[in-house]
Amino acid sequence: MLATKMSVAFYGHVRQYHNIKAEIDANLKEVLESGQYVLGPMLKRFEQELAEFHGTKYAIGVGNGTDALWLTFKALGIGPGDECITTTNTFFATAEAIWITGATAVFVDSEARTNCIDPAMIEAAITPRTKALVPVHLYGQCADMKAIRKIADRYHLLVIEDNAQAIGAYGDGFKIAELSDAATISFIIQKNLGTFGDGGAVVTNNPEVDRLVRKLRNHGSDQRSCHSPGYNSRLDDLHAGILSAKLRHIEEWSDLRRKWAARYSKGLAGTKNITLPYETPGYRHVYHLYVIETRQAAHRDELLKFLNEEGIDAKCHYPIAIHQQEGYPWGHEARIAGPIPNSERNAACCISLPMFPELTEEEVDYTVDRVLEWDRRVR
């Protein structure tokens, strides 16, 4: 018997706001009445809270996650003539930030199960021009930072973690930002920790990265009226207030995401035409996205269309890999190091099911039911 049709949203922003409205509103009121809206006390407080959460010495709020990446690259001296190794099955900003600095993006394949960068593919891609490794913690799970750190140490390379999707995740014996020169974060509303607009941050234990990113984000200034070439990329205090209120709940929300992921995985365990997300043993996956893959690329759009017609706002992240975008590489230097079948498969077959802490059992079960119905039809 088919389930009664219902609507399942992809995001729960408004539900989340109403759940902690009093806390968010109190912080916004504090900022508004302080009269200090840029580089003010609320930003300073949030930066301290964010650094404490990550166990790092420093956190620097910036305008968005893309700026967090390229400002970090610039602070570490990455620029023209340098190569940065990363993956192509990620949001465009990862490579875009490399190109903004004038460096070359070098793409290697991802692991088949986690879809994060495959450390086994990195070493063959290293050249005398290689300056940094840029792993992406995709969908909410950490890349293998222990293996990446060993390679970086062997070749004296920098490591910058793109952590736009995995705040609160950790690996087997390591935390994000522990084994790198810096980690960058995006706070756009879709993220596990998202503000009502845009925002980003850099977390690091490197005092020089902290000093230079702070200077670069504020027109090259570290004291009033004294400037050098820089940029305008500051996380304002209103966004900091929203994020400070939300940060208190991030662990609780991660637990809920994991709860819904487990319910999805249990309900979909018997499917024949779908591959479910993989969680590396000993790791904590925080499920920014719950991404399934159709076993055949030809089925992906068919399943997505079916779910959308059934009222489920499923989406694709990311259906066109960076190297497959029209016009690639747009006059920028880029190199694909070896075949990348896993990244291309992931792009061709991925579907993200609704995933946010405020989901209900009924919404998850309805989504499971509809996927199972599609799977039965295909069989």
Secondary structure, DSSP 4 states (H G I P E B T S, - for coil): -PPPP--B-S--HHHHHHHTHHHHHHHHHHHHHHT--SS-HHHHHHHHHHHHHHT-SEEEEES-HHHHHHHHHHHTT--TT-EEEEESSS-THHHHHHHHTTPEEEEEPBPTTT-SB-HHHHGGG--TTEEEE--B-GGG----HHHHHHHHHHHT-EEEEE-SS-TT-EETTEETTTSSSEEEEE-STTSSS--SS--EEEEES-HHHHHHHHHHHBTT-SBTTB--S--B----HHHHHHHHHHHTTHHHHHHHHHHHHHHHHHHTTT-SSEE-----TT-B---SSEEEEESSHHHHHHHHHHHHHTTB--B-S-SS-GGGSTTTTTTS-EEE-S--HHHHHHHHHEEEEP--TT--HHHHHHHHHHHHHHHHHH-
